[in-house]
């Protein structure tokens, strides 16, 4: 993975690198590899993630169809 530094702007290059790493899932994998995860725990976690994804998709679909109210955006303090 490469990021180019333009005009000696290292902070911006770091932000771009972190965003790329986040998209690739590197941070999640690093956290997972810190300690051993039993196969049964891994299966349980992956099933829970799949259920969460399906519920989120179903909720979004219902919101698009107008059967569920869309989430309200938080009011910004003035």
HELIX and SHEET records of a PDB file:
HELIX    1   1 UNK A   10  UNK A   24  1                                  15    
HELIX    2   2 UNK A   26  UNK A   32  1                                   7    
HELIX    3   3 UNK A   39  UNK A   65  1                                  27    
END                                                                             
